[in-house]
């Protein structure tokens, strides 16, 4: 049986001052956040302005997506969408 992947959201246009903890706090009112991770430049270790938030359930992720997409956070308009997995990319190639 294939392992069920937890629902993950892609969050873009984040402030460069956003931290992993702040990202988790932003999305935790919508449900159990199992991971909140900013993507960082490997050389400078500064955030690149986007990240991923993983939820425990699909319903929680959808609620967060609807509520947070297009919101202004730290003076920046953020976009939230369902994250694409490598399998999704391979299937469309």
Backbone as JSON Lines, residues from 0, in Angstrom:
{"i":0,"aa":"X","n":[0.84,-1.19,0.0],"ca":[0.0,0.0,0.0],"c":[0.88,1.25,0.0]}
{"i":1,"aa":"X","n":[0.57,2.19,-0.84],"ca":[1.35,3.42,-0.94],"c":[1.15,4.29,0.3]}
{"i":2,"aa":"X","n":[2.21,4.93,0.71],"ca":[2.13,5.84,1.86],"c":[1.38,7.1,1.45]}
{"i":3,"aa":"X","n":[0.39,7.47,2.25],"ca":[-0.4,8.67,1.97],"c":[0.4,9.9,2.34]}
{"i":4,"aa":"X","n":[0.52,10.81,1.39],"ca":[1.27,12.04,1.65],"c":[0.36,13.05,2.34]}
{"i":5,"aa":"X","n":[0.95,13.77,3.27],"ca":[0.18,14.81,3.96],"c":[0.01,16.01,3.04]}
{"i":6,"aa":"X","n":[-1.12,16.7,3.16],"ca":[-1.36,17.86,2.3],"c":[-0.37,18.99,2.58]}
{"i":7,"aa":"X","n":[0.2,19.52,1.51],"ca":[1.22,20.54,1.64],"c":[0.86,21.74,0.77]}
{"i":8,"aa":"X","n":[1.08,22.93,1.33],"ca":[0.81,24.17,0.61],"c":[2.12,24.86,0.27]}
{"i":9,"aa":"X","n":[2.14,25.52,-0.88],"ca":[3.27,26.34,-1.31],"c":[2.89,27.79,-1.04]}
{"i":10,"aa":"X","n":[3.72,28.52,-0.32],"ca":[3.45,29.91,0.03],"c":[4.55,30.77,-0.59]}
{"i":11,"aa":"X","n":[4.15,31.73,-1.43],"ca":[5.14,32.56,-2.12],"c":[4.95,34.04,-1.79]}
{"i":12,"aa":"X","n":[5.99,34.81,-2.14],"ca":[6.04,36.27,-1.93],"c":[6.11,36.64,-0.45]}
{"i":13,"aa":"X","n":[6.7,35.78,0.36],"ca":[6.86,36.07,1.78],"c":[7.94,37.12,1.99]}
{"i":14,"aa":"X","n":[7.83,37.85,3.08],"ca":[8.87,38.8,3.48],"c":[10.15,38.03,3.78]}
{"i":15,"aa":"X","n":[11.28,38.64,3.5],"ca":[12.56,38.0,3.8],"c":[12.83,37.95,5.3]}
{"i":16,"aa":"X","n":[11.99,38.62,6.08],"ca":[12.13,38.6,7.53],"c":[11.24,37.55,8.19]}
{"i":17,"aa":"X","n":[10.46,36.83,7.4],"ca":[9.62,35.76,7.93],"c":[10.5,34.6,8.37]}
{"i":18,"aa":"X","n":[10.15,34.0,9.52],"ca":[10.89,32.84,10.03],"c":[10.01,31.6,9.93]}
{"i":19,"aa":"X","n":[10.62,30.42,10.11],"ca":[9.86,29.18,10.13],"c":[8.78,29.22,11.22]}
{"i":20,"aa":"X","n":[9.14,29.77,12.37],"ca":[8.2,29.84,13.49],"c":[7.02,30.76,13.16]}
{"i":21,"aa":"X","n":[7.31,31.89,12.52],"ca":[6.24,32.82,12.16],"c":[5.33,32.21,11.1]}
{"i":22,"aa":"X","n":[5.92,31.48,10.15],"ca":[5.14,30.82,9.12],"c":[4.19,29.8,9.74]}
{"i":23,"aa":"X","n":[4.69,29.03,10.69],"ca":[3.85,28.05,11.38],"c":[2.74,28.75,12.16]}
{"i":24,"aa":"X","n":[3.07,29.82,12.85],"ca":[2.07,30.56,13.63],"c":[0.99,31.16,12.73]}
{"i":25,"aa":"X","n":[1.37,31.61,11.54],"ca":[0.4,32.17,10.59],"c":[-0.66,31.16,10.17]}
{"i":26,"aa":"X","n":[-0.24,29.91,10.0],"ca":[-1.14,28.89,9.47],"c":[-1.76,27.98,10.53]}
{"i":27,"aa":"X","n":[-1.24,28.0,11.74],"ca":[-1.78,27.09,12.77],"c":[-3.22,27.37,13.21]}
{"i":28,"aa":"X","n":[-3.78,28.58,13.04],"ca":[-5.2,28.74,13.38],"c":[-6.13,27.88,12.53]}
{"i":29,"aa":"X","n":[-5.64,27.35,11.41],"ca":[-6.48,26.57,10.5],"c":[-6.38,25.07,10.74]}
{"i":30,"aa":"X","n":[-5.49,24.65,11.63],"ca":[-5.37,23.23,11.93],"c":[-3.97,22.85,12.37]}
{"i":31,"aa":"X","n":[-3.74,21.56,12.49],"ca":[-2.47,21.01,12.95],"c":[-1.41,21.13,11.85]}
{"i":32,"aa":"X","n":[-0.45,22.04,12.06],"ca":[0.66,22.22,11.11],"c":[1.76,21.25,11.54]}
{"i":33,"aa":"X","n":[2.07,20.28,10.68],"ca":[3.11,19.31,11.02],"c":[4.49,19.8,10.62]}
{"i":34,"aa":"X","n":[4.55,20.73,9.64],"ca":[5.84,21.3,9.25],"c":[5.61,22.65,8.57]}
{"i":35,"aa":"X","n":[6.47,23.6,8.88],"ca":[6.49,24.9,8.2],"c":[7.95,25.16,7.89]}
{"i":36,"aa":"X","n":[8.26,25.26,6.58],"ca":[9.67,25.32,6.18],"c":[9.88,26.38,5.11]}
{"i":37,"aa":"X","n":[10.77,27.32,5.39],"ca":[11.18,28.31,4.4],"c":[12.33,27.75,3.58]}
{"i":38,"aa":"X","n":[12.35,28.08,2.31],"ca":[13.47,27.68,1.46],"c":[14.53,28.77,1.56]}
{"i":39,"aa":"X","n":[15.77,28.36,1.85],"ca":[16.86,29.32,2.05],"c":[17.95,29.15,1.0]}
{"i":40,"aa":"X","n":[18.61,30.25,0.71],"ca":[19.76,30.22,-0.19],"c":[20.86,29.42,0.51]}
{"i":41,"aa":"X","n":[21.42,28.4,-0.16],"ca":[22.42,27.57,0.51],"c":[23.71,28.32,0.86]}
{"i":42,"aa":"X","n":[24.02,29.35,0.1],"ca":[25.27,30.08,0.34],"c":[25.11,31.1,1.47]}
{"i":43,"aa":"X","n":[24.04,31.89,1.43],"ca":[23.87,32.98,2.4],"c":[22.98,32.6,3.59]}
{"i":44,"aa":"X","n":[22.21,31.52,3.44],"ca":[21.25,31.07,4.47],"c":[20.11,32.07,4.69]}
{"i":45,"aa":"X","n":[19.92,33.01,3.75],"ca":[18.79,33.93,3.83],"c":[17.59,33.3,3.16]}
{"i":46,"aa":"X","n":[16.38,33.53,3.68],"ca":[15.17,33.0,3.04],"c":[15.01,33.55,1.62]}
{"i":47,"aa":"X","n":[14.49,32.71,0.74],"ca":[14.28,33.11,-0.66],"c":[12.91,33.75,-0.88]}
{"i":48,"aa":"X","n":[12.06,33.79,0.15],"ca":[10.76,34.43,0.01],"c":[9.62,33.48,-0.28]}
{"i":49,"aa":"X","n":[9.88,32.17,-0.15],"ca":[8.8,31.2,-0.31],"c":[9.06,30.01,0.6]}
{"i":50,"aa":"X","n":[8.01,29.23,0.82],"ca":[8.15,28.09,1.71],"c":[6.99,27.13,1.57]}
{"i":51,"aa":"X","n":[6.97,26.13,2.44],"ca":[5.97,25.08,2.41],"c":[5.38,24.9,3.8]}
{"i":52,"aa":"X","n":[4.07,24.65,3.84],"ca":[3.37,24.38,5.09],"c":[2.63,23.06,4.91]}
{"i":53,"aa":"X","n":[2.89,22.11,5.81],"ca":[2.26,20.79,5.74],"c":[1.23,20.67,6.85]}
{"i":54,"aa":"X","n":[0.04,20.21,6.49],"ca":[-1.05,20.03,7.45],"c":[-1.31,18.56,7.68]}
{"i":55,"aa":"X","n":[-2.02,18.29,8.78],"ca":[-2.38,16.92,9.13],"c":[-3.54,16.42,8.28]}
{"i":56,"aa":"X","n":[-4.42,17.32,7.83],"ca":[-5.57,16.88,7.04],"c":[-5.79,17.76,5.82]}
{"i":57,"aa":"X","n":[-6.42,17.19,4.83],"ca":[-6.74,17.88,3.59],"c":[-7.69,19.05,3.83]}
{"i":58,"aa":"X","n":[-8.67,18.86,4.71],"ca":[-9.67,19.89,5.0],"c":[-8.99,21.11,5.62]}
{"i":59,"aa":"X","n":[-8.08,20.89,6.56],"ca":[-7.36,22.0,7.19],"c":[-6.53,22.76,6.16]}
{"i":60,"aa":"X","n":[-5.87,22.04,5.27],"ca":[-5.06,22.68,4.24],"c":[-5.93,23.52,3.31]}
{"i":61,"aa":"X","n":[-7.08,22.99,2.91],"ca":[-7.97,23.75,2.02],"c":[-8.51,25.0,2.7]}
{"i":62,"aa":"X","n":[-8.85,24.89,3.99],"ca":[-9.32,26.06,4.73],"c":[-8.24,27.14,4.81]}
{"i":63,"aa":"X","n":[-7.0,26.72,5.06],"ca":[-5.89,27.67,5.13],"c":[-5.64,28.32,3.78]}
{"i":64,"aa":"X","n":[-5.71,27.53,2.72],"ca":[-5.49,28.06,1.38],"c":[-6.52,29.14,1.06]}
{"i":65,"aa":"X","n":[-7.78,28.84,1.33],"ca":[-8.85,29.82,1.04],"c":[-8.69,31.08,1.87]}
{"i":66,"aa":"X","n":[-8.31,30.93,3.13],"ca":[-8.22,32.09,4.04],"c":[-6.97,32.93,3.81]}
{"i":67,"aa":"X","n":[-5.86,32.31,3.46],"ca":[-4.58,33.03,3.41],"c":[-4.16,33.49,2.02]}
{"i":68,"aa":"X","n":[-4.68,32.9,0.97],"ca":[-4.29,33.3,-0.38],"c":[-4.73,34.73,-0.64]}
{"i":69,"aa":"X","n":[-3.78,35.58,-1.03],"ca":[-4.09,36.98,-1.31],"c":[-4.09,37.89,-0.09]}
{"i":70,"aa":"X","n":[-3.66,37.39,1.05],"ca":[-3.59,38.22,2.26],"c":[-2.28,39.01,2.29]}
{"i":71,"aa":"X","n":[-2.3,40.1,3.02],"ca":[-1.08,40.88,3.21],"c":[-0.47,40.49,4.54]}
{"i":72,"aa":"X","n":[0.79,40.04,4.49],"ca":[1.52,39.6,5.67],"c":[2.86,40.34,5.68]}
{"i":73,"aa":"X","n":[3.14,41.05,6.75],"ca":[4.38,41.84,6.86],"c":[4.54,42.79,5.67]}
{"i":74,"aa":"X","n":[3.42,43.38,5.24],"ca":[3.46,44.35,4.16],"c":[3.59,43.74,2.77]}
{"i":75,"aa":"X","n":[3.49,42.42,2.65],"ca":[3.63,41.75,1.36],"c":[2.37,40.95,1.05]}
{"i":76,"aa":"X","n":[1.93,41.01,-0.19],"ca":[0.79,40.22,-0.66],"c":[1.29,38.81,-0.92]}
{"i":77,"aa":"X","n":[0.79,37.83,-0.16],"ca":[1.27,36.45,-0.33],"c":[0.29,35.64,-1.17]}
{"i":78,"aa":"X","n":[0.81,34.61,-1.8],"ca":[0.01,33.67,-2.57],"c":[0.19,32.29,-1.99]}
{"i":79,"aa":"X","n":[-0.92,31.55,-1.9],"ca":[-0.9,30.2,-1.36],"c":[-1.55,29.28,-2.37]}
{"i":80,"aa":"X","n":[-0.91,28.15,-2.64],"ca":[-1.48,27.16,-3.54],"c":[-1.07,25.77,-3.08]}
{"i":81,"aa":"X","n":[-1.73,24.76,-3.61],"ca":[-1.38,23.39,-3.27],"c":[-0.01,23.11,-3.88]}
{"i":82,"aa":"X","n":[0.9,22.56,-3.07],"ca":[2.25,22.27,-3.54],"c":[2.21,21.1,-4.52]}
{"i":83,"aa":"X","n":[3.03,21.2,-5.55],"ca":[3.16,20.11,-6.52],"c":[4.25,19.17,-6.04]}
{"i":84,"aa":"X","n":[4.01,17.88,-6.18],"ca":[5.02,16.9,-5.8],"c":[5.79,16.48,-7.04]}
{"i":85,"aa":"X","n":[6.9,15.84,-6.84],"ca":[7.7,15.35,-7.97],"c":[6.88,14.39,-8.83]}
{"i":86,"aa":"X","n":[6.06,13.56,-8.21],"ca":[5.24,12.62,-8.97],"c":[4.28,13.36,-9.89]}
{"i":87,"aa":"X","n":[3.7,14.49,-9.39],"ca":[2.81,15.29,-10.23],"c":[3.55,15.79,-11.46]}
{"i":88,"aa":"X","n":[4.79,16.25,-11.27],"ca":[5.58,16.78,-12.37],"c":[5.93,15.68,-13.37]}
{"i":89,"aa":"X","n":[6.29,14.48,-12.85],"ca":[6.64,13.37,-13.73],"c":[5.45,12.9,-14.55]}
{"i":90,"aa":"X","n":[4.26,12.94,-13.97],"ca":[3.05,12.47,-14.65],"c":[2.67,13.39,-15.8]}
{"i":91,"aa":"X","n":[3.0,14.68,-15.68],"ca":[2.6,15.63,-16.73],"c":[3.67,15.76,-17.81]}
{"i":92,"aa":"X","n":[4.85,15.2,-17.59],"ca":[5.94,15.32,-18.57],"c":[5.74,14.38,-19.73]}
